[in-house]
Amino acid sequence: MSRATMPIMGAILLSEIPFAMIQPHEAQALRNHGQTLERLAQRGGLPASEAVAIMKGLRWRAVKTGVPTEHYLINMVRDWRAAQPRQGDT
């Protein structure tokens, strides 16, 4: 069973993102952290900057921390959710 969310650590504007959104980027998480996304979630999650880096295919220090990155991640989540099929749509 897959978890529903990935915790976002130390952020002011959000506390989690959909796990399904970051899950396709497992290989980048392993490159950046040497751990699976599930293990990272069990250990408390990721800072917003590291979540963005994983999903953008970047090294974990390539993205700056701070509120602008949190806004960027919120917009990524919004765009991802908008692209998901709605219940009942096939």
C-alpha positions in Angstrom: 0.0 0.0 0.0 1.3 3.4 -0.9 1.2 6.3 1.5 -1.0 9.3 0.7 1.4 12.1 1.4 5.1 13.0 1.7 5.7 15.2 4.8 7.4 18.6 4.1 9.8 19.5 6.9 10.4 23.0 8.2 8.0 24.8 5.8 5.8 27.7 6.7 3.2 27.4 3.9 2.7 23.7 3.5 3.1 20.5 5.5 2.8 17.8 2.9 2.5 17.0 -0.8 0.8 14.1 -2.5 3.1 11.0 -2.4 1.9 10.1 -5.9 3.3 13.3 -7.2 6.9 12.6 -6.1 6.8 8.8 -6.4 7.8 8.8 -10.1 11.0 10.5 -9.1 12.2 7.6 -6.8 15.5 7.2 -8.8 16.4 10.9 -8.2 15.6 10.5 -4.5 18.0 7.5 -4.3 20.7 9.5 -6.2 20.3 12.5 -3.9 19.8 10.8 -0.5 20.6 7.1 -0.9 17.2 6.3 0.5 13.8 5.5 -0.9 11.0 8.0 -0.8 9.2 5.7 1.7 12.2 5.7 4.0 12.6 9.5 3.7 8.9 9.9 4.6 9.3 7.6 7.6 12.2 9.8 8.8 10.1 12.9 8.7 10.0 13.8 5.0 11.9 16.4 3.0 12.4 20.1 3.1 10.5 21.9 0.3 13.8 22.6 -1.5 14.8 19.0 -1.6 11.3 17.9 -2.8 11.6 20.4 -5.7 15.1 19.2 -6.5 14.0 15.6 -6.6 11.0 16.3 -8.9 13.2 18.5 -11.2 16.0 16.0 -11.5 18.5 18.2 -9.7 21.0 17.5 -6.9 19.6 18.3 -3.5 21.6 21.5 -2.9 20.7 22.9 -6.3 17.4 24.5 -5.0 17.5 27.4 -2.5 15.5 27.1 0.7 12.9 29.6 1.8 9.3 30.9 1.2 9.8 31.4 -2.6 10.6 27.7 -2.9 7.6 26.9 -0.9 5.4 29.0 -3.2 7.0 27.2 -6.2 6.2 23.8 -4.6 2.6 24.9 -3.9 2.3 25.8 -7.6 3.8 22.5 -8.6 1.2 20.7 -6.5 -1.6 22.8 -7.9 -0.5 22.0 -11.5 -0.1 18.3 -10.7 -3.6 18.1 -9.2 -5.1 20.0 -12.1 -3.6 17.4 -14.5 -5.0 14.4 -12.6 -8.2 12.8 -14.0 -11.2 13.7 -12.0 -13.3 10.9 -10.3 -15.7 9.5 -12.8 -13.7 10.7 -15.8 -12.3 8.0 -18.0 
